[in-house]
Amino acid sequence: MTNETAAIYQPTRFSPLTQRRARLFFSNRKVVIACVLWLILIVIGLFADAIATDKPWLLKYDGNVYFPLLFDYPETTFGGTLPTLANYSDPQVQHWILSKGYWVRAPVPWTWETIDIANTQTVPSPPSSRHWLGTDDAGRDVLARVIYGIRISLLFAVIVSTGAVVLGTLIGGIQGYWGGRIDLYGQRFIEIWAGLPTLFILMILSSMVTSSLGWLTLTMVMFSWLSLVDIVRAEFLRTRNQDYVVAATLMGLPARTVMWRHILPNAMISTLTFLPFTFTGAITTLTSLDFLGFGLPPGSASLGELINQARNNPQATWLAVTAFFSLTLLLSLMVFIGEGLRDAFDPRYERRQ
């Protein structure tokens, strides 16, 4: 094979600019640690149903092997008298199973809604070997509720941030590229929309409809895009008069192709650096709504509900400490990742070192 042919079939490599950004991003130890911890939280959230569950992973009873995590079994399977589903947190069911077999349980043998009926301590009970972070005022395991609460917060923030990026980029790009009356009327609409009190509107809407994660997400997306539209608009206004954009337009390329291929990549740099802060804002808003009682349905596992329990039970200091450190960890990690993205996409960062 000749050198020319080898060059054609050479695997595609990242551009020098991309390599520089990756090197700057991962050269910061604080950012690397934040990314690792963030990935751990994502994995825990994705597999929360297996990590924090009252159903055993594997169960052997009277010579037979069962998988309660995957299949439902009635109580009669393990020597009970009722045909209802087996409650593996019930001391009587546990006695039946362990008297004729054994089981392998999850690291956190409780779900977010499991009430420990065998707990002899007054609720909310302090941390112990049975409940590592204690229980709330309903006798539910705090660690399990934190795990599920983090998963809900991450899911909510991801959907809201994605919707904000799509809407903010679309509206800001149209305003910045076309300008004129479209930009003028668009700015007046944005000024009016941005002047609305977001939190109060969310509270009013939540009181009018049945609370759900989908409804809160849709409502939050309607206001989150405002923080990104100005950045995208300014980038489109600056870039649309560049020589390569004018040349592409004169060559007859349609506007959507010019916007997508030649202007949008530059606009996305500023958007990506601002995205982590949109992410943290979504988590903070969901926590605030849950704390005030206008968020998820009552009893749902959320960080805001945990903060509310800490307020109602000042003697249970472990509730306040757990809520504080959980929320601080989530927000701090995203802020550190945002700082890493900002430095990686800043062309002047190396000269400041």
N, C-alpha and C positions, 0 to 999 in steps of 0.2 A: 504494500500500500504506500503510495507516494505521500509526501508531506502535505500536499494540497488536499488529498482525499482524507488524510488523518485529521486535518484541521476542520474539515466539514463535519466529520463524525465525532469530534471532540465534545464531551458532555458540557452542557451549558453551565456556566459558573455565575455566581453572584457578581454584580458590578462592583467596582471599587468603592462607590458611594455607599452601597448597601453593606459591604464588609466593614467600612469605617463606622457606620452607625451601629452595627452589631458589636463591634469591638468596644466602642464607647459605652454602650448600654451594659455589657457584661463585665466591663472593667471596674465597675462600682460594686464593691462587695455588699453594700447595703441593699442595692437593687437586686443582686443575685439571691440574697437570703430572702428578700421579700417575694421574689418569684417562686422560690422553692416552697415557702410557707403557703403561698397562694395556691399553688398546685395541690398541696396536701389538703387544703380546705376544700378545693373543688372535688378531689377524689372522695373525701369523707362525705361531702354532700351528695355526690352521685350514688354512693353505696350506703347511704344512711339507713335504708330499709334492711340492710343486712348487718350493719355495724351496731345499730341501736334498735333491737327488736326483742320482744318477749318470747318469740318463737324459736325453739332450738334449731341449730343448723342441721344436726343429725340426732336421731333418737333410736335407741334399741330397746325394745320392750318385748319380753316373753319370747325371745329368739327372733323377732322380726325387726327389720330396719325401716325407719320412717324418716321422711324429710319434711318436717312441719313448715319450714321456710318456703317451700315450693308448693306444698299441697295442704289442704285443710282436712283435719280428722275430727270426728265427733268424740265426745267424752267417753262413749261406750267402748271405743277402741282400746282404751287404757284402763278398763275396769269400772268405769262410771255407769250411772243409771240413766242419765239424760242424753238424748240424741243431739244436743246442741254442740257447737264447736268447743273444743277443749280450750280452757283458759289456763295457759301454762304458768301464770303467775299465782294461781290458786294453790295454797299449801296442800290441799287435799289431792289435787291432780298431781302435784309434784311428788307426794308420798306414794301414790299408785305407781307412777313411772319408775321412781328410783328404787322401789322395793323389788322390782322385777327386771331392772335394766339400768341403763345409764343414758346420758345425753351430752352433747357438745353445744354450749350456748354461745351467744354473741358476746363480744367484750363488754357491751352495755346491754344487759338483759332486760331492757325496758324500752317501750316506745314513748312517743311524746304524749300519749293520752292514757298510758297505763297507770292505774292507781294501785299503789302497794297496800293491799288490804291486810298484809301480815306485818306491817310496820307497827311496832309497839311504842314508838316515840311520838310525841306531840308534833303535829304539823304546823308550820313548816319545820322539818327536822334538820339538824345540822349535818355537815358532811361526815360520812362514815365509810366503812368498807363495803357496805351494802349500797349506799348511794354516794358516789365520790364527791359530788357537788351539793349534796343534800336534796331535799324535796321542797316543793312549793306548798302553798297553803291548801292545796287539794290532794296532797300526797303523791304527786307525780315527780318523777326523777328529773332533776334540773339539767343534768348533763345531756340526757336524751332530748330534752326540749331545746337546749342550745344547739345541738347538732342539726335538728330539723329546722330551727329558726334561722340558722346560717344558710341552710340550703334554700329556704324561701327567699331570704334577702338576696342571695346571689342570683337566683332565677329572676327575681323582680328587677334587679339592677341590670342584668344582661339584656333583658327584653326592652326595658326603658331606654337604655343607652343605645341599643341598635336602632330602635324607632326614632330616637332623637337624631342620630347621625343621618339616617335616611331622609327624614323630613327637613332637617336643617341644611343638609347638602343640596337637596332638590330645590328648596325655596331660595336659599342663598345663591345658588348657581344661576337660577333663572333671573333673579334680580340683578346680579352682578354682570351677567353676560349681555342681557338685552338693555338694561338701563332704562333711561327715559321715563315714560309714565308708569311702566311696570314697576320700576324701582321706586318711584315716588309714591304710588299708591300702596305698594308693598310695605314700605317703611312706615307709612301712617297706620296701616293695619297692625304692624308689629308693635308700634308704640302703644296703641290702645290695648292690644292683647297682653303685652308685658306689664302694663299698669294694673292688671287685675290681680287681686290677692290670691295667689295660687293655693296656699294652705287653707284659707277659709272656703274657697270654692270646692276644694276636695272634701272638706268637712260637710259642706251643705249637700253635695251630691251623694256622699256616703250615707247621709241621714235619709235621703229620698229613695234610695234603691237598696237592695240586699247586698251586703258587703261580700266581696269575693276578690280573689287575686287578679282575675282577668279584668274586672271592672276597674280596679285601682290602677292596673298597668295601663289600660287604655286611657284613662283620665290623666295619668301622669305624663304619658307620651305627648299629649296635647299641649303641654306647657314646657317640656324639657328641651324641645328643639330650639327654643328662643335663645339659649345660651350659645348655640353653634352657628346660627344663621348669619350673624354679623361677621364672624371670622371668615366663613366661606364667601360671603358677598364681597368683602374687602379683597380677598385673594383673586376672585374672578374679575373685579374691577381693575386690579393692578395688572393681571396677566393678559387680559383680552386685547390689549394694544401692543403686546410684544410682537417682534418681527415674525417669529415662527407661527404664531396664531394668525396674524394677518395673511401670511403666505398660504397657510392651510385654507383659509376662507376664500382667497382669490383663486385657489386651485379648484374650487367648486365643492369642497367637502361640506356635507350638511352640518347644521349647527349642532345637532346632538353628537355627531362624531367629533367635532372640534372640542366641545365641552368635555366629553368623556375621555378622549385620548390625549388631549394636549393641555387642558387647563385643570381638570379634576385631580390628577396626580400631585400637582403643586398645592392645591387647596387641601388635600387630605393630610398633608404634613402637619399643618396647624390644627386640624381637627383631631388627629390622633393624640397630639400632646395635650389637648384639652379633654379628651374622652375620659381618663381616669377620674377627673373631678366631677364630671357628669355622673359617673358611676357611684361615687361616694355621696353625691347629692341625692340620688335615688334611694340609697340605703337609709340615709338620714330622714328623708321624708316618710318612708314606710315606717320607720321606728317611731317617729313623732305621731303619726296617725294611729298606730296601734296603742301607743301610750295614752292618747286622748280618748281612745275607744271608738274611733271612726275608721279603723283600718280593716284588718281581717276579721272574720266572724269570731265571736267570743269563744275563748278557750283554745284558739289556734296557737301553735307554737311559734312565737316570734320574740325578737329581742325587745320590742316595745312593750309587749305584755309582761315580760320578765321585769323590766324597769318599773312597770306599774305595780307589780307584786312587791318589789323592793320598797316602793313608797308606802304601800299599805301595811307592810310588815317591817317596821324599822328595827325591830329586835333581831330579825334574821339578816345579819350583815352579809352572809355569804351570797344572798340573792343580789344585793347591790354590787358586791365585788365581782361576781360572775358577769353580770350585765355590763358593767363598766369595762372590764378587760375584753370581753367578747366584741363589743362595739368598737373599742379603741383599736383592737387588732385588725379588724376588717378595714377600718378607715385608714389606719396608718400604712398598711401594706399597699393600698391603692395609691396613696399619696407618694410613697417612695417609688413605686413603678412609674407614676406620672412624671416625677422628677427625672428618672432615668430616660424616659422617652423625650422629654424636653431637651436634655443635654445631648442625646444622640442625634436629634434632628437639627440642632443648632449648629450652623457652619462655623461659628466663631468660638465654639467651646474649647477646642484644642489650643487656640491662641491665648485663652484665659488661664490655662493651666500653668 
